[in-house]
Amino acid sequence: MDVMSAAVAREATGASVVRMEVGQPSAPAPQAVIAAAQAAVAGGRIGYTEALGLKALRARIARHYGERYGLDVSPDRVVVTTGSSGGFNLAFLAAFDAGDRILLPAPGYPAYRNVLSVLGLMPVEVETQAATRWSLDAGAIARAHAEAPLAGVLVASPNNPTGTVIGRTALTDLTAAAAERGLWFISDEIYHGLVYEGEETSALAVSDEAIVINSFSKYFCMTGWRVGWMVVPERLVRPIERIAQNLFISVPEISQRAALAAFDAGEELEAVKAVYARNREILLGRLPALGFDEILPADGAFYVYASVRRFSNDSHDFARAMLAEAGVAATPGADFDRTRGHAYIRFSIAGSTADMVEAMDRLERWLTRG
């Protein structure tokens, strides 16, 4: 957020900035989504819905699991949420008690840690390694649980900031290790649909007990609409419904009606994904030649997480200088990994291909100037 504020301030002076710091699509919501929202407004009253979401949207999300993954998911297990953020709050409140320990990978999305802490829960971060493709493995669960009992495990695939995907075999091992110890397993699948290498596997394919969280924000280009979903075990549905009623009443009806149309915008969304794929190739092709000689596996999402050790031992200072001197905004890694993040920076590839080329050209001029 500091980088974003600095980038906005720089742009306000008339300076040109290539924006690669924000984790959201630059493309607008699909036309069908916008049309559905306009029709909802034209139809008159927009009000509360059931706390679990519109029945039609819950059914459509359940159908999505059959279409994309070949899974039979009951609509009764689907909960519509205010983005994935609302889903995490509901999952944490329903599954855990104050003081519970939840295992997380580092690097990882910092809001997991922050929300858990606010709710009186204890995030237990494990530094992932190249040997496990920068993801948690079953051994990490066993070791952390032996040190002090855990109540749950949270993983993301593809991961933010790395983009790393957890394959089906590894995901099976993780869910089995959690189940063996009686732990809740939470799978953040918000970047599903945006996988370029490897296999896209939902935790629901390997465990009926997994809590899966997804959103219309990333693949569906609907960040500001604040609508997502969860698929949860049946015994959690009623507790989550009661919590949601009290915290949110319901997800905005207009966003839910718009989201119904998102599943019919596949051609438009795949065209956006193709841009990300081209952008990814540009960065993976050019960054190593510029001196970013360690890049974590960018299998999916729309990020490239790269080491800046060759240039600096402080990625925050590096990001500040890169913005001021090269006009390129990217996110330092400290929030993603409190131990090693000072050595890494995250580039978002969610902008235009022209912007990616311009950013690499600017970095080349900046880093190679005499």
Solvent accessible surface area in square Angstrom, and as a share of the most:
residue,aa,sasa,rsa
1,M,159,0.71
2,D,107,0.55
3,V,19,0.11
4,M,58,0.26
5,S,71,0.45
6,A,46,0.36
7,A,0,0.00
8,V,78,0.45
9,A,60,0.46
10,R,74,0.27
11,E,66,0.29
12,A,87,0.67
13,T,113,0.66
14,G,69,0.67
15,A,32,0.25
16,S,71,0.46
17,V,18,0.11
18,V,7,0.04
19,R,79,0.29
20,M,0,0.00
21,E,10,0.04
22,V,38,0.22
23,G,19,0.18
24,Q,80,0.35
25,P,12,0.07
26,S,81,0.53
27,A,27,0.21
28,P,98,0.62
29,A,9,0.07
30,P,1,0.01
31,Q,116,0.52
32,A,38,0.30
33,V,0,0.00
34,I,52,0.27
35,A,54,0.42
36,A,27,0.21
37,A,9,0.07
38,Q,117,0.52
39,A,66,0.51
40,A,14,0.11
41,V,88,0.51
42,A,90,0.70
43,G,69,0.67
44,G,42,0.40
45,R,206,0.75
46,I,69,0.35
47,G,20,0.19
48,Y,159,0.61
49,T,21,0.12
50,E,91,0.41
51,A,9,0.07
52,L,15,0.08
53,G,1,0.01
54,L,30,0.15
55,K,131,0.56
56,A,60,0.47
57,L,0,0.00
58,R,21,0.08
59,A,45,0.35
60,R,25,0.09
61,I,0,0.00
62,A,7,0.05
63,R,137,0.50
64,H,16,0.07
65,Y,1,0.00
66,G,33,0.32
67,E,99,0.45
68,R,94,0.34
69,Y,41,0.15
70,G,65,0.62
71,L,38,0.19
72,D,146,0.75
73,V,11,0.06
74,S,42,0.27
75,P,55,0.35
76,D,96,0.50
77,R,28,0.10
78,V,0,0.00
79,V,0,0.00
80,V,2,0.01
81,T,2,0.01
82,T,32,0.18
83,G,0,0.00
84,S,13,0.08
85,S,56,0.36
86,G,4,0.04
87,G,0,0.00
88,F,11,0.05
89,N,41,0.21
90,L,3,0.01
91,A,0,0.00
92,F,1,0.00
93,L,69,0.34
94,A,24,0.19
95,A,18,0.14
96,F,12,0.05
97,D,106,0.55
98,A,91,0.71
99,G,47,0.45
100,D,39,0.20
101,R,41,0.15
102,I,0,0.00
103,L,0,0.00
104,L,4,0.02
105,P,13,0.08
106,A,1,0.01
107,P,4,0.03
108,G,5,0.05
109,Y,83,0.31
110,P,22,0.14
111,A,30,0.24
112,Y,7,0.03
113,R,23,0.08
114,N,75,0.39
115,V,38,0.22
116,L,0,0.00
117,S,61,0.39
118,V,127,0.73
119,L,49,0.24
120,G,39,0.37
121,L,14,0.07
122,M,96,0.43
123,P,28,0.17
124,V,26,0.15
125,E,53,0.24
126,V,36,0.20
127,E,53,0.24
128,T,4,0.02
129,Q,93,0.41
130,A,68,0.53
131,A,101,0.78
132,T,46,0.27
133,R,110,0.40
134,W,32,0.11
135,S,17,0.11
136,L,6,0.03
137,D,50,0.26
138,A,35,0.27
139,G,27,0.26
140,A,5,0.04
141,I,0,0.00
142,A,33,0.25
143,R,158,0.58
144,A,9,0.07
145,H,46,0.21
146,A,90,0.70
147,E,146,0.66
148,A,30,0.23
149,P,104,0.65
150,L,12,0.06
151,A,22,0.17
152,G,0,0.00
153,V,0,0.00
154,L,0,0.00
155,V,1,0.01
156,A,7,0.06
157,S,7,0.05
158,P,1,0.01
159,N,9,0.05
160,N,14,0.07
161,P,0,0.00
162,T,0,0.00
163,G,0,0.00
164,T,1,0.00
165,V,9,0.05
166,I,7,0.03
167,G,24,0.23
168,R,116,0.42
169,T,103,0.60
170,A,45,0.35
171,L,3,0.01
172,T,57,0.33
173,D,70,0.36
174,L,1,0.00
175,T,9,0.05
176,A,57,0.44
177,A,8,0.06
178,A,1,0.00
179,A,73,0.56
180,E,138,0.62
181,R,69,0.25
182,G,68,0.65
183,L,15,0.07
184,W,46,0.16
185,F,8,0.03
186,I,0,0.00
187,S,3,0.02
188,D,7,0.03
189,E,1,0.01
190,I,18,0.09
191,Y,7,0.03
192,H,11,0.05
193,G,3,0.02
194,L,1,0.01
195,V,20,0.12
196,Y,47,0.18
197,E,94,0.42
198,G,71,0.68
199,E,87,0.39
200,E,46,0.20
201,T,12,0.07
202,S,0,0.00
203,A,0,0.00
204,L,13,0.07
205,A,26,0.20
206,V,38,0.22
207,S,24,0.16
208,D,102,0.53
209,E,82,0.37
210,A,0,0.00
211,I,0,0.00
212,V,0,0.00
213,I,0,0.00
214,N,8,0.04
215,S,1,0.01
216,F,0,0.00
217,S,6,0.04
218,K,25,0.11
219,Y,16,0.06
220,F,11,0.05
221,C,8,0.05
222,M,0,0.00
223,T,32,0.19
224,G,68,0.65
225,W,64,0.23
226,R,94,0.34
227,V,0,0.00
228,G,0,0.00
229,W,1,0.00
230,M,0,0.00
231,V,0,0.00
232,V,0,0.00
233,P,5,0.03
234,E,127,0.57
235,R,148,0.54
236,L,9,0.04
237,V,23,0.13
238,R,126,0.46
239,P,36,0.22
240,I,0,0.00
241,E,34,0.15
242,R,116,0.42
243,I,41,0.21
244,A,4,0.03
245,Q,80,0.36
246,N,126,0.65
247,L,93,0.46
248,F,70,0.29
249,I,81,0.41
250,S,17,0.11
251,V,5,0.03
252,P,65,0.41
253,E,18,0.08
254,I,49,0.25
255,S,6,0.04
256,Q,0,0.00
257,R,96,0.35
258,A,0,0.00
259,A,0,0.00
260,L,47,0.23
261,A,17,0.13
262,A,0,0.00
263,F,27,0.11
264,D,107,0.56
265,A,8,0.06
266,G,34,0.33
267,E,158,0.71
268,E,70,0.31
269,L,3,0.01
270,E,84,0.38
271,A,59,0.46
272,V,25,0.14
273,K,40,0.17
274,A,43,0.34
275,V,40,0.23
276,Y,4,0.02
277,A,30,0.24
278,R,120,0.44
279,N,0,0.00
280,R,24,0.09
281,E,116,0.52
282,I,36,0.18
283,L,0,0.00
284,L,55,0.27
285,G,54,0.52
286,R,63,0.23
287,L,0,0.00
288,P,62,0.39
289,A,92,0.71
290,L,20,0.10
291,G,0,0.00
292,F,0,0.00
293,D,102,0.53
294,E,54,0.24
295,I,44,0.22
296,L,4,0.02
297,P,34,0.21
298,A,7,0.06
299,D,9,0.04
300,G,1,0.01
301,A,0,0.00
302,F,0,0.00
303,Y,2,0.01
304,V,0,0.00
305,Y,2,0.01
306,A,0,0.00
307,S,2,0.02
308,V,0,0.00
309,R,132,0.48
310,R,166,0.61
311,F,67,0.28
312,S,28,0.18
313,N,124,0.63
314,D,50,0.26
315,S,0,0.00
316,H,71,0.32
317,D,69,0.36
318,F,11,0.05
319,A,1,0.01
320,R,131,0.48
321,A,32,0.25
322,M,0,0.00
323,L,11,0.06
324,A,57,0.44
325,E,92,0.41
326,A,13,0.10
327,G,2,0.02
328,V,0,0.00
329,A,0,0.00
330,A,0,0.00
331,T,26,0.15
332,P,14,0.09
333,G,0,0.00
334,A,49,0.38
335,D,90,0.47
336,F,11,0.05
337,D,3,0.02
338,R,157,0.57
339,T,86,0.50
340,R,43,0.16
341,G,0,0.00
342,H,90,0.40
343,A,1,0.01
344,Y,8,0.03
345,I,0,0.00
346,R,15,0.05
347,F,0,0.00
348,S,5,0.03
349,I,1,0.01
350,A,4,0.03
351,G,14,0.13
352,S,52,0.34
353,T,39,0.23
354,A,74,0.58
355,D,60,0.31
356,M,1,0.00
357,V,61,0.35
358,E,61,0.27
359,A,0,0.00
360,M,0,0.00
361,D,44,0.23
362,R,35,0.13
363,L,0,0.00
364,E,74,0.33
365,R,141,0.51
366,W,28,0.10
367,L,46,0.23
368,T,93,0.54
369,R,148,0.54
370,G,127,1.23
